[in-house]
Amino acid sequence: MEKMNWDKLICDKRLGMENYTDNRSHIRSDFQRDYDRLIFSSPFRRLQNKTQVFPLPGSIFVHNRLTHSLEVSGVGRSIANEVANVLILKYKDFNWCDKLNGIGEIVAAACLAHDLGNPPFGHSGEKCISAFFSEGAGQELKPLLSDGEWCDLIHFEGNANSFRLLTHQFKGRRKGGFAMTYSLLASIVKYPYASSLANGKGKFGFFTSESDTFKDIASTLGIINKGEKQYARHPLVYLVEAADDICYQIMDIEDAHKLKILNTRETIDLLLGFFEQERSERIKIIMGNIDDKNEKIGYLRSCAIGELVNECATAFVANEESILSGTFDGCLIDSISEQASNGYRQCSAVAYDKIYRASDVVDIELAGNQIITFLLEKLIDAVRFPDKYYSQLLLNKVPQQYDVAAPSLYGKIQAVIDHISGMTDVYALDLYRKLNGMSLPAV
């Protein structure tokens, strides 16, 4: 049976810098440099003004994309270090064993990057872009595009957009995009196949424009090719995904408590559901010494995250062979113990019923849909017909890095989507108001 190996999977080769050699000694590893490069990047900073689930903070702080990504990174590093400790012992006799020390750094950096490509207004932003082409005004463009290009648009995916953002050479930028390591780039691709294989799920990992880039990365890392534009996951994707699953589920519950969507009693009961009775009783004793109800929930949340970190690390190690052979099915959360799994399912059910359909959340989705649809209509019309007076005015607002004069229609549309998906909620709303004559710049 074909099998991937860690010696190839952990690779510090940088996209766009394959022929560059640096013989100097560095304190930071290449994977730590990936992490630092992301922290200081503009797309990462913009996440502070992008909705996670709830509207951006007012008097009560809730998570945005930035705080979510930082927390996912911390949790991902913890899971990865637990896994690395076990693997280092297992492979201690191999001359490449030291490479396994980099797992924590790769996963931490990949977690920072996993949401970079998401548009404003939460997950509804992705759906809005897809719907514009599949059921909105964008339908008229279908005859003008190839099948693969059309699939990219009607299944628009933030994960694929993150890969594009990190790898695409935007105008005036250097070759290789962010020039990240191959292992980092492969570790953010949750769905390593083309949009034509998305089927009903609408999930895929790379656009037509980045297909060859991913193919080269997969070949270098020895990632199993499962067919035309379809690959096995890089093993570290499972750790990034697990960290994301843990954080959004647990932190959404805590945020809902702060916003009084969930009361203290039901929140405590939900989070205690992750533990067997003996551990649950010990936790209750400690909580009894905490008077502040938000601190009680904060302590309980930290216990639940710690439990899930251990569970997911254990699940990865137990399934390492099938993960390396590309036969592991599902995600690590599906393979945790029965008690923890029951707790997770209960949180998921409550989140769907009471959180994701809460009035404020739906309001953001409705407003975001209106704003993104309007911006897509105006900007796509402008790049298609740039000689119009209005088009010329509008295109002057588009940053120069986006190639609105690309030779193909697909390239022009991608430039528009690149621009819109990079917007913060606040910027998108402000532009919408200005284009509708609802606000004017201050004099």
N, C-alpha and C positions, 0 to 999 in steps of 0.2 A: 504494500500500500504506500502510495506517495505521502511524504511527510515533510513539513517545514522544519527548519532547525534554527535554534537561537543564534548561532554564529552568524548567519546571514540576515536574520530578522532584525538584529540590533546593529544598525549601520549609521555612521555619522557623515556619510556623503551628503553634500548639500545640493539641492536643485539649482541648476544654473551655474554651479561652481565645481562641476565634476572634475575639471582639469586643474583646479587650483590646489596647490600644496602649501602647507604652512608647517615648517619644521620647528617653530618656536614652542616653548613650553608654556602652557596656560594653566592658571589656577582653576578656571571654570571649565567644565566639560562642554562639549558641543551641544549636548542636550540642555544643560543649564543655560547656555547662550540662547537656545531656542526660547526658553521660558522668559528670559530677560527681554529678548527682542519683542515678544508678544506684549509683555507688561507695558513697555514704553511706546507701543504702536497706537496710532490714531484710531483704527477700527476697534481696538480693545477699549480705549477710553470712551468711545461713543456708546458702549454698552450701558453706561451709567444712566443714559436717558432713553433706554429701550425697555418696554414692558416685559416682565416675566409672565405673570398671570394677572395680578391685581393692578389697578391704576397706579401710576408712579406716586411715590410717597407724598402725603400732605402732612397732617399733624401726627400721623402714626406711620412709623417706618415699616415698609414691607420690601420684599426683594425685587431688585431689577435684574437685568441680564448680567450686569457687572458683578454684583454681589453673589449672584447664583454661580457664575463661572469661577469666582475665587473659592467659593465653598466646595464646588465640585472638584477643583484642583487639589484642595487639601485632602478631601476624602479619597480621591483617586490615588494620590501619593501614598496614603496609608495602606490602602488595599494592595497597591503594587509592591510596597516594601515588605508586607507580610508574605506575598507570593515569592518575592526575590529571596527572602531568607530561606525558604524551603528549597527553591530551585538551585541555589548556590551550593547547598549541601548535596543535592542529588547529582549535580554535574561537576563536583569539585575536582574530579580527575581529568577534566577536559581543559585544553590549553586556552580556550576562549571563555572560561567560566567567569572571568572578571567583567566581561561585558554585561553580565546580569545585574551588576551594581547600577547600571544605567536605567533599569526598568522604571524605578520610581520617578526619575527626572523626566523620562519620555512621557509617561502617563500624566504627570502634573502639568506639563506643557500642553499636551493634547487636550486636556480638560479645559485649559484656558481658551483654546482655539475652537472648541466644538460648536459654539454658538455664534461665531463671528459673522457668518453669512446670513443670519436670520434677519428678516426685514423688521420694520417697526410694528408695534401693536401686537406683540406676542405671536403665538402660533397661528392666529387667525390671519396674520399678514401673509404667511405662506399660502394659505388656502385662497386668499383673495387674489393673489397673482395667478395661481392656477386657474381659478374660476374665470378670470378676465378672458383667458384664451379658450377655455373649454365651454363656457356658457355665456360669455359677455361679448363686448364689441370686438374683441380680438379674434373671434371666430373667422372673420373675413380674411385673416392672414394665412389660414391653413394652406390654400392652394399655392402660396408663394414660398413655402418652406419644405424642406425634405422631411421624410417621416421621422427621422431621428431628432431633428431640430424641433418639430412640432411636439413630440413626446416630452422633450426637455421642458417645454413651456407649459403644457397642460398638467404636468406632474411636478411643477417647480418645488424644489426641496432645499431647505436651509442647509442641510448637511453637504449636499453637492456644491452649494454656493460658498460654503466655508472653504472647501478644497480649491475652488476657483479663485477665491480672494487671496489665498496664500500662494498660489502657483502661477496665476496669470500675469503676463507682463503688460501692465497698464501703461498708457502713454507716458513717456518721460521717466519710467521706472526701469529698474535693472532686470536683466534676464533671470528667470526663476522666481519672480515675485518677491516673496519675503526671504527667499534663499534658505528655507528650512531644511532640516535633515530628512532623509528619506523615511526613517522610522517614525518620526513625528507625523509626517504627512499621511502615511499609511494608517496610523493609529486613530485618525479622526474619521475615517471612511467607514461608517456603520453598515452601509449597504453597497458592497463592492461590485456593482453591476450597472449597466447602462439603463437609461430611462425606458427604453423599449421593453425591458424586462420587469418594469415596475408592477405590472398587472393591476389588480384592484387596490393594492396598498398605497400606490402613489409614492413609494419610497425608492430612491436610487442614490448612487454615490458620486457620480461625475457626469458633467454635461458632455455633449458631443465634442465641444471645443477642447475639453481636457482629457478626452479618452486616451489619447496616445501618451500623455504625461503619466497617467495612472498605470498604463501598461508597462512603461519603462521602469517605474518605481517597483511595481509588483515583480517584474522579471529580475531586477537587481536583488530584491529581498528574498527571492525564492518563494513568493506567495503562490499557492496552487491556482492554476488556471482551470476553471470549471467549464469553459466553453467560450463562445464568441462574446467578448466584453462582459465576462462574468468570472469572478474570482472568489476564493476563500477569504475570510476576514484575516487581517493581521491579528495575531492572538491578543495583543494589547488593546484592541478595540473593545474586547469584552470587559476589560477593567475600566476603561473610560465610560462605557455604557452603564456599567453597574454603579459607578460614582454618580452619574447623572440621574439614574433611576432613584437612588437613595435620597439624593438632595431634593429633587423636585417634589418627591412624595412627602417626605418628612417635613421639609421647610414650608410647603404649602399648607400643611396642617397647622403648624405653628403660626404662620401668617393669618390664617383664618381665625385662630383663637384671638390674636391681637385685634382683629377687626370685628370681633364678636359675632362672626358667622357661626362659630362653634363655641359652646360654653366650656368652662373649665372642666366640669365633670366628664363630659363626653370626650374631650380631648385627652384627659388622663387615661380614661378607659381604652381609647384607641391605641395610645402609645404603649400602655402596659401589655397590650395584646401580643407584643413581640416576644414576651418572656415566659418561661416556665414559672410555676407558682412560687418556688423557693426564691428565685432571683427577683420576682415581682414583689414579694414581701420585703426583701432587703431594700429595694428601691423605695417602697412606701415609707419605710422607717426614716430614710434620709430625707424624703420629701416632707415628712412631718416636722423637720427642723427648719423648713423654709416657709416664711410667711407670705412673701410676694408671689401672687399666683403666676405671673409671667416668668419668674425665676423657677418656679416649680416645673412649668412646662419646658423651660430652657434646659433644666437638668435632665428631665425625662427624655427630651429630644436628643441630647448628647448620648444618653444610654442606648437609645434605639439606633442611632447612627453607628455607635461602636459595635453593637451586636451585628448589624448588617455588614459592616466592614469585615468582621471575622468570618461571617457566613459566606460572603462572596469570595473571599480569599481561599477559604476551604473548598468551595465549589470549583474554583479555577484549578487548583492543584489536583483535585480528584478527577477532573476531566481534561487534564493537560494533553494526554495522548490523542483524544478525539479532536481537541481544539487544533493541535498541530497537524492533524491529518485532514482538517477541514470538514469533519463529519459531525461536529457538535451542533446540536439543533437548539435554537432558542437563545435565551440570554441567561446570565448567571443567576439573576433573581428567581428564575424558574427552577433552579436547582438547589435552593437553600432548604434548611430543615423545615419540617411541617409546621412547627410553632411559629417560626419567623415568617414563613410563607402565609400563614393564616392572618397574621398581623398586617402584613403588607397588603393582602387582598381587601381586608376590612378598610384600611386607609384609602385604597384606590376607589372602593365603592362609595365611601363618604365624599371623597374629593370630587368624583364625577357628579354626585347627586346634589351636593350643597355648595361646592366651591366653584367648579368650572361653569356652572349654570347660574351663579350668583348674579344679581342685577348689575352690579358695577362691572363685572367681568364681561357680561354680554354687551353692556353699553360701549365698552372699549372696542369690542369686535365690530359692532355696528358702525361706530364712528371711523374706525380704521379701514373698514371695507369701503366706505364712501370716499375717504381721502385717497387711498391707494388706487382705487379704480379711476378716480378723476385724474390723478397724476399720470397713470399709465396712458390713458386716452390722449391727454395733451402732449406728453413727451414723445410717444410713438408717432403721433401725427406729425410732430415737428421734425423728427429724424427722417421720416418718409418723404416729407415735402419741405425741405429746408429753405426753399426760395420764398416761401410765404413770409410776409412782414412779421406776423405774430410768431412764426417759427424762429425767425432770426432773433427776436427779442428773448424768447424762451430759452433757446440754446445758449445764449450768453450767460444764463444762470447755471449751466451745467459745468462742473469742474473739468479742467482740461484733461485730466487723466482718463476720462471716459471717452472712448472713440466713437462719437456720434456720427462721424463721417466714414465709418467702416465700409469696406467695399461690398459686403453682403448685407441683406436685410436682417438676417439672423444676428450678425455682428452688431448692427445698429440697435436691435431690440435688446440684445444683451447689455449694451452700454446703458440703455435706459434702466433696465432691471438692476444693474450694478449700482447705478446712482440711487435709485429708490430704496433698494435693500440696505444701502449704507446709511440712510437717513436715520436720525433719532426721531422718536415720537414728536418731540417739540418742533424740530425742523420741518418735518412733513406737514404738521398742522399749520405752521406759520406760512409755508409755501402755498398750501391749499388756500388759506385765507387771502393771501396777496393775489393769487391768480384769479380768485373769485371777486376781487375788489372789496373784500370785507375788512382789509386793514391796509394801511399805508406805512412806509418807513417813517420813523420819527425825524422831525426836522430840527 
